[in-house]
């Protein structure tokens, strides 16, 4: 019961926001229509149950006129059932896509706000494959929630509708207990109830491990798919290393987890199906066996026997909803657990982003970028650099150098506001800011969109884009602005870094941060790119991280990370002439 309460509480926490959102009126309207149509299906089933009595009695009595009359009655009952079933499905699917669209927008927004996606990756934990949770788990949650909720509602209504019919058709049965006879009214109802209780209890005992297995299945499938995508995006590196055997081993390992989990699910579902299939087949003949004595005693006609069996089947199906839906329930429970874990991870990173401790980054109106008493640390708490104090005004330039792994790029991340680990304050003036990492991000799309990223492509003139490409040494791409493709796979690392400089030229930021942004180009090209920045972005403050001594000529100030043994490193400023 405690697990059930926790499951329902978590499911309600995931469900409630949509039904009280701006789309609530359409959602409630569609839900009301779907519920009404489901009630219509139950009502038609009640009429069909009564039709069974009249139709089979006409066969027993060899009454042709009544037989033909009942055929016509069945025609309009079946037609009505088809119409109601079709529109119930259609409106249900309409509600599903509206709910899924709203949830997807909500989770995408939460994932992308305050760089939660980046912080979650740093934190690790239970947030594996967030893309799969948004793309797949939300779909399964919506379909599962509506399917189980509406199916459960239909089961309850069907139970209420048919239990009275079955009670009236059952009559009473006298059971000898010692020297006494105990009369049980409506004994078919009690038989159906006992049958369903035993079946539900056994189903839960047999099928409970499926919940964790389905949870793992989603993770293993997502891990395998992610490995394939990552391989596709790094084909050149694998080819140069001739790493195909290692990649094949990794693929086999990941897919091996999928296969082992699948076999576990197969074995568990086989055990469950042994029981549920037998349970279902026994339910077909069970009501005839129980009601047959009254039929053979002449207490009920053939139509009454068939109607009783049909009503028993409806009651038994309603009471056995958990048995028939257990596999769906197990999958739905695993989806709820994954989404709750994802939501909790989002809440944690949002709380961390809003906490007063850590590195605080503030936008202000001051003309100078200021880093005040900043200590940088790794996610586990290991100190990297301590006591960083830096001021950079508009139009100034500074170069930060030092040993690899000393924390230079981490300082860039802290200034960007995506590295929370440490202490201190960073004040960044308002205005356009652009960060060029060592490996630029190139979205899939047209070349125009790639150069304009992250600003909308329509805001920049094509001639400006072409001129920027020619300036950075990519004239062959100037005529391909409308060509769409996966540019990160088509362009070399050096060409990708040139694209990043083209972004800087067309976006003209007030503050430009370059983190090893020319590491993949030769020194002559590096000189050309930095000269372009100096000539065309004269009012831009430039802060670079790099190792080459050739960069010193393009910066007015030089900063060096000084290691301090086992103690945190420090940043010192050296004279340009040293």
VEXNUFI-247488 format. One record per residue (C-alpha): residue number from 0; residue in one letter; x, y, z. Coordinates in Angstrom, 1 decimal, always signed. Example, Ala and Ser with C-alpha at 12.3 -4.5 7.8 and 13.67 -1.06 7.14 Angstrom:
! VEXNUFI-247488
pos/code/u/v/w
0/A/+12.3/-4.5/+7.8
1/S/+13.7/-1.1/+7.1
***
This chain:
! VEXNUFI-247488
pos/code/u/v/w
0/X/+0.0/+0.0/+0.0
1/X/+2.8/+2.4/+0.8
2/X/+4.3/+1.7/-2.7
3/X/+0.9/+2.3/-4.3
4/X/+0.4/+5.6/-2.5
5/X/+3.9/+6.7/-3.5
6/X/+3.3/+5.7/-7.1
7/X/-0.1/+7.6/-7.2
8/X/+1.4/+10.6/-5.5
9/X/+4.3/+10.8/-8.0
10/X/+1.9/+10.2/-11.0
11/X/-0.4/+13.0/-9.8
12/X/+2.6/+15.3/-9.4
13/X/+3.5/+14.7/-13.0
14/X/-0.2/+14.8/-14.2
15/X/-1.6/+17.8/-12.3
16/X/+0.3/+20.7/-14.0
17/X/-1.2/+20.1/-17.4
18/X/-4.8/+19.8/-16.2
19/X/-4.5/+23.2/-14.5
20/X/-2.5/+24.9/-17.3
21/X/-3.5/+27.4/-19.9
22/X/-4.6/+24.4/-22.1
23/X/-6.9/+23.1/-19.3
24/X/-10.2/+23.9/-20.9
25/X/-9.5/+22.1/-24.1
26/X/-8.0/+19.2/-22.1
27/X/-11.0/+18.9/-19.8
28/X/-13.4/+19.2/-22.8
29/X/-11.7/+16.4/-24.7
30/X/-11.5/+14.3/-21.5
31/X/-15.2/+14.8/-20.9
32/X/-16.0/+13.8/-24.5
33/X/-13.8/+10.7/-24.2
34/X/-15.4/+9.7/-20.9
35/X/-18.9/+10.2/-22.4
36/X/-18.1/+8.0/-25.4
37/X/-16.7/+5.3/-23.1
38/X/-19.9/+5.4/-21.1
39/X/-21.7/+5.1/-24.4
40/X/-19.7/+1.9/-25.1
41/X/-20.7/+0.5/-21.7
42/X/-24.3/+1.3/-22.4
43/X/-24.2/-0.4/-25.8
44/X/-22.6/-3.4/-24.1
45/X/-25.6/-3.5/-21.6
46/X/-28.0/-3.5/-24.6
47/X/-26.0/-6.2/-26.3
48/X/-26.2/-8.3/-23.1
49/X/-29.9/-8.0/-23.1
50/X/-29.9/-8.8/-26.9
51/X/-28.2/-12.1/-26.1
52/X/-31.2/-13.2/-24.1
53/X/-33.7/-12.4/-26.8
54/X/-31.6/-13.7/-29.7
55/X/-30.7/-17.1/-28.2
56/X/-34.2/-17.6/-26.9
57/X/-35.5/-17.1/-30.5
58/X/-33.1/-19.8/-31.6
59/X/-34.2/-22.1/-28.8
60/X/-37.9/-21.4/-29.6
61/X/-37.3/-21.6/-33.4
62/X/-39.1/-18.3/-33.7
63/X/-38.1/-16.9/-37.1
64/X/-39.8/-13.6/-36.8
65/X/-38.1/-12.7/-33.5
66/X/-34.9/-14.0/-35.0
67/X/-35.1/-11.5/-37.9
68/X/-36.1/-8.7/-35.6
69/X/-33.1/-9.3/-33.4
70/X/-30.8/-9.4/-36.4
71/X/-32.0/-5.9/-37.4
72/X/-31.6/-4.8/-33.7
73/X/-28.1/-6.1/-33.7
74/X/-27.3/-4.1/-36.9
75/X/-28.0/-0.7/-35.3
76/X/-26.4/-1.7/-32.0
77/X/-23.2/-2.8/-33.9
78/X/-23.2/+0.3/-36.0
79/X/-23.6/+2.6/-33.0
80/X/-20.8/+0.7/-31.3
81/X/-18.5/+1.2/-34.3
82/X/-19.2/+5.0/-34.5
83/X/-18.7/+5.5/-30.8
84/X/-15.5/+3.4/-30.7
85/X/-14.0/+5.3/-33.7
86/X/-14.6/+8.8/-32.2
87/X/-13.5/+7.6/-28.8
88/X/-10.2/+6.6/-30.2
89/X/-9.9/+9.7/-32.4
90/X/-10.5/+12.2/-29.5
91/X/-8.4/+10.1/-27.2
92/X/-5.4/+10.5/-29.6
93/X/-6.2/+14.2/-29.9
94/X/-5.9/+14.6/-26.2
95/X/-2.7/+12.5/-26.1
96/X/-0.9/+14.7/-28.6
97/X/-2.0/+17.9/-26.9
98/X/-0.9/+16.7/-23.5
99/X/+2.4/+15.3/-24.9
100/X/+3.1/+18.6/-26.7
101/X/+2.5/+20.6/-23.5
102/X/+4.7/+18.3/-21.4
103/X/+7.5/+18.3/-24.0
104/X/+7.5/+22.1/-24.1
105/X/+7.6/+22.2/-20.3
106/X/+10.4/+19.7/-19.9
107/X/+12.4/+21.1/-22.8
108/X/+12.1/+24.5/-21.2
109/X/+13.1/+23.3/-17.8
110/X/+16.0/+21.3/-19.3
111/X/+17.4/+24.2/-21.3
112/X/+16.8/+27.0/-18.7
113/X/+19.7/+28.1/-16.5
114/X/+21.9/+25.5/-18.4
115/X/+20.3/+22.7/-16.4
116/X/+21.3/+20.2/-19.1
117/X/+24.9/+21.1/-18.5
118/X/+24.7/+21.0/-14.7
119/X/+22.9/+17.7/-14.8
120/X/+25.7/+16.2/-16.9
121/X/+28.3/+17.5/-14.4
122/X/+26.3/+16.1/-11.5
123/X/+25.7/+12.7/-13.0
124/X/+23.5/+10.4/-10.9
125/X/+20.1/+9.0/-12.1
126/X/+19.8/+11.4/-15.0
127/X/+20.9/+9.1/-17.7
128/X/+19.7/+9.8/-21.3
129/X/+17.5/+12.9/-20.7
130/X/+16.8/+13.0/-24.4
131/X/+15.2/+9.6/-24.1
132/X/+13.1/+10.7/-21.1
133/X/+11.8/+13.7/-23.0
134/X/+11.2/+12.0/-26.4
135/X/+10.1/+8.5/-25.3
136/X/+9.1/+8.5/-21.6
137/X/+6.8/+11.4/-22.0
138/X/+4.9/+9.7/-24.8
139/X/+4.6/+6.5/-22.8
140/X/+3.5/+8.4/-19.7
141/X/+0.7/+10.2/-21.6
142/X/-0.6/+7.1/-23.4
143/X/-0.2/+4.9/-20.3
144/X/-1.9/+7.4/-18.0
145/X/-4.9/+8.0/-20.3
146/X/-5.2/+4.3/-21.2
147/X/-5.1/+3.1/-17.6
148/X/-7.3/+5.9/-16.2
149/X/-10.0/+5.6/-18.9
150/X/-9.7/+1.8/-18.9
151/X/-10.1/+1.8/-15.1
152/X/-13.0/+4.1/-15.3
153/X/-14.7/+2.0/-17.9
154/X/-14.1/-1.1/-15.7
155/X/-15.8/+0.6/-12.7
156/X/-18.8/+1.7/-14.8
157/X/-19.0/-1.7/-16.4
158/X/-18.9/-3.4/-13.0
159/X/-21.7/-1.1/-11.6
160/X/-23.8/-1.6/-14.7
161/X/-23.5/-5.4/-15.0
162/X/-23.3/-6.4/-11.3
163/X/-27.0/-5.6/-10.9
164/X/-27.8/-7.6/-14.0
165/X/-25.7/-10.5/-12.9
166/X/-27.2/-10.4/-9.4
167/X/-30.7/-10.6/-10.8
168/X/-29.8/-13.4/-13.2
169/X/-27.9/-15.5/-10.7
170/X/-30.7/-16.5/-8.4
171/X/-29.6/-18.2/-5.2
172/X/-27.7/-21.3/-4.4
173/X/-28.0/-23.5/-1.2
174/X/-24.7/-24.9/+0.1
175/X/-24.8/-27.7/+2.7
176/X/-22.5/-26.8/+5.7
177/X/-22.7/-29.7/+8.1
178/X/-26.4/-30.2/+8.9
179/X/-27.3/-26.7/+7.7
180/X/-28.1/-25.3/+4.3
181/X/-26.7/-21.8/+3.7
182/X/-28.5/-19.8/+0.9
183/X/-26.2/-17.4/-1.0
184/X/-28.1/-14.9/-3.0
185/X/-26.5/-13.6/-6.2
186/X/-23.9/-16.4/-6.0
187/X/-22.5/-15.6/-9.5
188/X/-21.5/-12.2/-8.3
189/X/-19.6/-13.7/-5.4
190/X/-18.0/-16.3/-7.6
191/X/-16.8/-13.5/-10.0
192/X/-15.4/-11.5/-7.1
193/X/-13.6/-14.4/-5.6
194/X/-12.2/-15.4/-9.0
195/X/-10.9/-11.9/-9.7
196/X/-9.4/-11.4/-6.2
197/X/-7.4/-14.6/-6.4
198/X/-6.3/-13.8/-10.0
199/X/-5.2/-10.3/-9.2
200/X/-3.2/-11.4/-6.2
201/X/-1.4/-14.1/-8.1
202/X/-0.7/-11.8/-11.1
203/X/+0.9/-9.2/-8.8
204/X/+3.1/-11.9/-7.1
205/X/+4.2/-13.2/-10.5
206/X/+4.6/-10.0/-12.4
207/X/+6.1/-7.6/-9.9
208/X/+9.7/-7.9/-11.1
209/X/+8.6/-6.6/-14.5
210/X/+8.5/-3.0/-13.1
211/X/+12.3/-2.9/-12.6
212/X/+12.9/-4.8/-15.8
213/X/+11.0/-2.3/-17.8
214/X/+12.9/+0.6/-16.1
215/X/+16.2/-1.0/-17.1
216/X/+15.0/-1.7/-20.6
217/X/+14.4/+1.9/-21.3
218/X/+17.9/+2.8/-20.0
219/X/+19.7/+0.0/-21.9
220/X/+17.9/+0.8/-25.2
221/X/+18.8/+4.5/-24.8
222/X/+22.4/+3.7/-24.0
223/X/+22.8/+1.6/-27.1
224/X/+21.1/+4.2/-29.3
225/X/+23.3/+6.9/-27.9
226/X/+26.4/+4.9/-28.6
227/X/+25.4/+4.5/-32.2
228/X/+24.7/+8.2/-32.6
229/X/+28.0/+9.2/-31.0
230/X/+29.8/+6.8/-33.3
231/X/+28.1/+8.4/-36.3
232/X/+29.2/+11.8/-35.3
233/X/+32.8/+10.8/-34.7
234/X/+33.4/+8.5/-37.7
235/X/+36.6/+10.3/-38.9
236/X/+38.3/+9.9/-35.5
237/X/+37.4/+6.2/-35.3
238/X/+38.6/+5.7/-38.8
239/X/+41.9/+7.4/-38.2
240/X/+42.5/+5.4/-35.0
241/X/+41.3/+2.2/-36.8
242/X/+39.1/+1.8/-33.7
243/X/+36.4/-0.3/-35.3
244/X/+37.2/-3.5/-33.2
245/X/+36.9/-1.4/-30.0
246/X/+33.7/+0.2/-31.2
247/X/+32.3/-3.2/-32.1
248/X/+33.2/-4.5/-28.6
249/X/+31.4/-1.5/-27.0
250/X/+28.4/-1.9/-29.2
251/X/+28.2/-5.6/-28.4
252/X/+28.6/-4.8/-24.7
253/X/+25.7/-2.3/-24.8
254/X/+23.5/-4.4/-26.9
255/X/+24.4/-7.4/-24.7
256/X/+22.7/-5.5/-21.8
257/X/+19.6/-5.0/-24.0
258/X/+19.5/-8.7/-24.9
259/X/+20.0/-9.9/-21.3
260/X/+17.3/-7.6/-20.1
261/X/+15.0/-8.7/-23.0
262/X/+15.5/-12.4/-22.0
263/X/+14.7/-11.5/-18.4
264/X/+11.5/-9.8/-19.5
265/X/+10.7/-12.7/-21.8
266/X/+11.1/-15.3/-19.0
267/X/+9.0/-13.2/-16.6
268/X/+6.3/-12.5/-19.1
269/X/+6.2/-16.2/-20.0
270/X/+5.5/-17.0/-16.3
271/X/+2.9/-14.3/-16.2
272/X/+1.3/-15.3/-19.5
273/X/+1.1/-19.0/-18.3
274/X/-1.1/-17.7/-15.6
275/X/-3.1/-14.9/-17.3
276/X/-3.8/-17.0/-20.4
277/X/-5.1/-19.8/-18.3
278/X/-7.0/-17.4/-16.2
279/X/-8.6/-15.9/-19.3
280/X/-9.5/-19.2/-20.8
281/X/-11.0/-20.5/-17.6
282/X/-13.1/-17.4/-17.4
283/X/-14.8/-18.3/-20.6
284/X/-16.2/-21.6/-19.4
285/X/-16.4/-20.9/-15.7
286/X/-19.7/-19.0/-15.8
287/X/-21.4/-21.8/-17.9
288/X/-20.2/-24.4/-15.4
289/X/-21.5/-22.4/-12.5
290/X/-24.8/-21.5/-14.1
291/X/-25.4/-24.8/-15.9
292/X/-27.2/-26.6/-13.0
293/X/-30.0/-24.0/-13.0
294/X/-30.2/-24.3/-16.8
295/X/-30.5/-28.1/-16.7
296/X/-33.1/-27.9/-13.9
297/X/-35.1/-25.7/-16.3
298/X/-34.9/-22.6/-14.1
299/X/-33.5/-20.5/-17.0
300/X/-33.8/-20.8/-20.8
301/X/-30.8/-20.9/-23.2
302/X/-30.9/-17.1/-23.7
303/X/-30.8/-16.6/-19.9
304/X/-27.8/-18.9/-19.7
305/X/-25.9/-17.0/-22.4
306/X/-26.9/-13.6/-20.9
307/X/-25.8/-14.8/-17.5
308/X/-22.4/-15.9/-18.9
309/X/-22.0/-12.6/-20.8
310/X/-22.8/-10.6/-17.7
311/X/-20.4/-12.7/-15.6
312/X/-17.7/-12.1/-18.2
313/X/-18.3/-8.3/-18.1
314/X/-18.2/-8.3/-14.3
315/X/-15.2/-10.6/-14.2
316/X/-13.3/-8.5/-16.8
317/X/-14.0/-5.4/-14.8
318/X/-12.8/-7.0/-11.5
319/X/-9.8/-8.4/-13.4
320/X/-8.7/-5.1/-14.9
321/X/-5.3/-5.3/-13.0
322/X/-4.8/-8.8/-14.3
323/X/-5.4/-8.0/-17.9
324/X/-3.4/-4.7/-17.8
325/X/-0.6/-5.8/-15.5
326/X/+2.1/-5.6/-18.2
327/X/+1.0/-2.0/-19.1
328/X/+0.9/-1.1/-15.5
329/X/+4.4/-2.4/-15.0
330/X/+5.7/-0.3/-17.9
331/X/+3.8/+2.8/-16.7
332/X/+5.2/+2.5/-13.2
333/X/+8.8/+2.3/-14.6
334/X/+8.1/+5.4/-16.8
335/X/+6.7/+7.3/-13.8
336/X/+9.9/+6.4/-11.8
337/X/+12.1/+7.6/-14.6
338/X/+10.2/+10.9/-15.1
339/X/+10.1/+11.5/-11.3
340/X/+13.9/+11.0/-11.2
341/X/+14.4/+13.4/-14.1
342/X/+12.1/+16.0/-12.5
343/X/+14.0/+15.7/-9.2
344/X/+17.3/+16.2/-10.9
345/X/+15.9/+19.3/-12.7
346/X/+14.7/+20.6/-9.3
347/X/+18.1/+20.0/-7.7
348/X/+20.1/+21.8/-10.4
349/X/+17.6/+24.7/-10.3
350/X/+18.0/+24.9/-6.5
351/X/+21.8/+24.9/-6.9
352/X/+21.5/+27.6/-9.6
353/X/+19.5/+29.8/-7.2
354/X/+21.5/+29.0/-4.1
355/X/+23.6/+31.8/-2.5
356/X/+26.7/+29.6/-2.2
357/X/+28.9/+28.8/-5.1
358/X/+30.1/+31.2/-7.8
359/X/+27.6/+34.1/-8.2
360/X/+27.4/+35.7/-11.7
361/X/+25.5/+39.0/-12.1
362/X/+24.8/+41.2/-15.1
363/X/+25.1/+44.9/-14.5
364/X/+25.6/+48.3/-16.0
365/X/+29.3/+48.7/-15.1
366/X/+31.7/+49.2/-18.0
367/X/+34.1/+46.6/-16.7
368/X/+34.0/+42.8/-16.4
369/X/+35.1/+42.0/-12.8
370/X/+36.1/+38.7/-11.3
371/X/+36.3/+39.1/-7.6
372/X/+37.9/+36.6/-5.2
373/X/+36.8/+33.6/-7.2
374/X/+37.9/+30.1/-6.2
375/X/+37.4/+27.4/-8.8
376/X/+36.8/+23.7/-7.9
377/X/+35.9/+20.5/-9.5
378/X/+32.4/+19.0/-9.0
379/X/+33.8/+16.7/-6.3
380/X/+35.2/+19.7/-4.3
381/X/+38.8/+19.5/-5.4
382/X/+40.2/+23.0/-5.6
383/X/+41.6/+24.1/-9.0
384/X/+42.5/+27.8/-8.7
385/X/+42.1/+30.2/-5.8
386/X/+41.9/+34.0/-5.4
387/X/+41.2/+35.0/-9.0
388/X/+40.8/+38.8/-9.3
389/X/+40.4/+40.2/-12.8
390/X/+39.1/+43.4/-14.4
391/X/+38.6/+43.8/-18.2
392/X/+37.2/+46.9/-19.7
393/X/+35.7/+47.4/-23.2
394/X/+38.3/+47.4/-25.9
395/X/+40.9/+45.7/-23.7
396/X/+42.5/+42.3/-24.5
397/X/+44.0/+39.7/-22.2
398/X/+45.6/+36.3/-22.8
399/X/+45.5/+33.5/-20.2
400/X/+48.1/+30.7/-20.5
401/X/+49.4/+28.0/-18.3
402/X/+49.7/+24.2/-18.1
403/X/+47.0/+22.0/-19.5
404/X/+44.4/+20.9/-17.0
405/X/+45.1/+23.8/-14.7
406/X/+41.6/+25.3/-14.9
407/X/+41.9/+27.9/-17.7
408/X/+38.8/+26.7/-19.5
409/X/+37.0/+26.4/-16.2
410/X/+37.5/+30.1/-15.6
411/X/+35.8/+30.8/-19.0
412/X/+32.9/+28.5/-18.0
413/X/+32.6/+30.4/-14.7
414/X/+32.5/+33.7/-16.5
415/X/+29.8/+32.2/-18.8
416/X/+27.8/+31.3/-15.7
417/X/+27.7/+27.5/-16.4
418/X/+30.3/+26.5/-13.7
419/X/+28.8/+26.7/-10.2
420/X/+31.5/+24.9/-8.3
421/X/+33.6/+27.3/-6.2
422/X/+33.1/+30.6/-4.5
423/X/+33.3/+34.3/-5.4
424/X/+31.5/+36.8/-7.6
425/X/+31.6/+37.6/-11.3
426/X/+30.1/+40.9/-12.6
427/X/+29.5/+40.9/-16.4
428/X/+28.4/+44.2/-18.1
429/X/+25.2/+44.0/-20.1
430/X/+25.7/+43.7/-23.8
431/X/+26.3/+41.0/-26.5
432/X/+28.7/+38.3/-25.3
433/X/+30.1/+35.5/-27.4
434/X/+32.1/+32.5/-26.3
435/X/+34.1/+30.5/-28.9
436/X/+35.1/+27.1/-27.4
437/X/+37.9/+24.9/-28.8
438/X/+35.3/+22.7/-30.5
439/X/+32.6/+25.0/-31.9
440/X/+29.0/+23.8/-31.9
441/X/+27.5/+23.6/-35.4
442/X/+23.8/+22.9/-35.4
443/X/+22.3/+20.7/-38.1
444/X/+20.7/+23.0/-40.7
445/X/+21.5/+25.4/-43.5
446/X/+25.0/+27.1/-43.5
447/X/+23.2/+30.4/-43.0
448/X/+21.8/+29.1/-39.7
449/X/+25.2/+27.7/-38.7
450/X/+27.0/+31.0/-39.1
451/X/+24.2/+33.0/-37.5
452/X/+23.9/+30.7/-34.4
453/X/+22.5/+31.4/-31.9
454/X/+20.8/+34.4/-33.4
455/X/+17.9/+33.8/-35.9
456/X/+19.3/+33.5/-39.4
457/X/+16.9/+36.0/-40.9
458/X/+18.4/+38.9/-39.0
459/X/+21.6/+39.0/-41.0
460/X/+22.1/+40.0/-44.7
461/X/+23.5/+37.3/-47.0
462/X/+26.2/+39.6/-48.3
463/X/+27.4/+40.1/-44.7
464/X/+27.6/+36.3/-44.2
465/X/+29.4/+35.7/-47.5
466/X/+31.9/+38.5/-46.8
467/X/+32.6/+37.0/-43.3
468/X/+33.2/+33.5/-44.9
469/X/+35.7/+35.0/-47.4
470/X/+37.4/+37.0/-44.7
471/X/+38.1/+33.9/-42.5
472/X/+39.4/+31.9/-45.5
473/X/+36.4/+30.0/-46.5
474/X/+35.4/+31.5/-49.9
475/X/+34.3/+28.1/-51.3
476/X/+31.4/+28.1/-48.7
477/X/+30.1/+31.6/-49.6
478/X/+27.8/+30.2/-52.3
479/X/+26.3/+27.4/-50.1
480/X/+24.4/+29.4/-47.5
481/X/+21.1/+27.7/-48.4
482/X/+22.6/+24.2/-48.3
483/X/+21.5/+22.1/-45.3
484/X/+23.6/+19.4/-43.8
485/X/+25.4/+18.0/-40.8
486/X/+28.3/+20.5/-41.0
487/X/+30.2/+19.2/-38.0
488/X/+30.8/+16.0/-40.0
489/X/+31.5/+17.8/-43.3
490/X/+34.0/+20.4/-42.1
491/X/+37.4/+19.8/-40.7
492/X/+38.2/+21.1/-37.1
493/X/+40.1/+24.0/-38.6
494/X/+37.2/+25.0/-40.9
495/X/+34.8/+24.7/-37.9
496/X/+37.0/+27.1/-35.9
497/X/+37.0/+29.5/-38.9
498/X/+33.2/+29.3/-38.9
499/X/+33.2/+30.4/-35.3
500/X/+35.3/+33.4/-36.1
501/X/+32.9/+34.3/-38.9
502/X/+30.2/+34.3/-36.2
503/X/+32.2/+36.8/-34.2
504/X/+32.6/+39.0/-37.3
505/X/+28.9/+39.1/-38.1
506/X/+27.5/+39.3/-34.6
507/X/+30.0/+41.9/-33.3
508/X/+29.9/+41.2/-29.6
509/X/+31.0/+43.6/-26.9
510/X/+32.7/+40.8/-25.1
511/X/+34.5/+38.0/-26.9
512/X/+36.0/+34.9/-25.1
513/X/+38.1/+32.5/-27.1
514/X/+39.0/+29.2/-25.4
515/X/+41.8/+27.6/-27.6
516/X/+39.7/+28.9/-30.5
517/X/+42.5/+28.6/-33.0
518/X/+44.1/+25.4/-31.8
519/X/+43.2/+23.5/-35.0
520/X/+44.5/+26.1/-37.5
521/X/+48.1/+26.9/-38.5
522/X/+49.9/+29.9/-37.1
523/X/+49.5/+32.0/-40.3
524/X/+45.8/+31.4/-40.2
525/X/+45.7/+32.1/-36.5
526/X/+47.4/+35.5/-37.1
527/X/+45.0/+36.3/-39.8
528/X/+41.9/+35.5/-37.7
529/X/+43.2/+37.5/-34.7
530/X/+44.1/+40.4/-37.0
531/X/+40.5/+40.3/-38.3
532/X/+39.2/+40.6/-34.7
533/X/+41.6/+43.5/-33.9
534/X/+40.7/+45.4/-37.1
535/X/+36.9/+44.8/-37.2
536/X/+36.0/+44.6/-33.5
537/X/+38.0/+47.5/-32.2
538/X/+35.5/+48.2/-29.3
539/X/+35.3/+44.5/-28.3
540/X/+36.9/+43.2/-25.1
541/X/+38.9/+40.1/-26.0
542/X/+39.8/+37.4/-23.5
543/X/+41.7/+34.4/-24.9
544/X/+42.9/+31.1/-23.5
545/X/+45.9/+29.7/-25.5
546/X/+49.3/+28.1/-25.4
547/X/+51.0/+29.6/-28.5
548/X/+53.5/+32.4/-27.9
549/X/+52.3/+33.9/-31.2
550/X/+49.1/+35.0/-29.5
551/X/+50.9/+37.4/-27.2
552/X/+51.2/+40.1/-29.9
553/X/+47.4/+40.4/-30.1
554/X/+46.8/+41.0/-26.4
555/X/+47.6/+43.9/-24.2
556/X/+47.7/+41.9/-21.0
557/X/+49.1/+38.5/-20.2
558/X/+47.9/+36.2/-17.4
559/X/+49.5/+33.0/-16.3
560/X/+48.2/+30.1/-14.2
561/X/+50.8/+29.3/-11.6
562/X/+50.6/+25.8/-10.1
563/X/+51.4/+25.6/-6.4
564/X/+52.2/+22.0/-5.6
565/X/+49.4/+20.3/-3.8
566/X/+47.7/+23.6/-3.1
567/X/+45.3/+25.4/-5.5
568/X/+46.9/+27.2/-8.4
569/X/+46.8/+31.0/-8.7
570/X/+46.6/+33.4/-11.6
571/X/+49.2/+36.2/-11.9
572/X/+49.6/+39.0/-14.4
573/X/+53.0/+39.4/-16.1
574/X/+54.3/+42.3/-18.1
575/X/+53.9/+42.2/-21.9
576/X/+57.7/+42.7/-22.3
577/X/+58.7/+39.7/-20.1
***
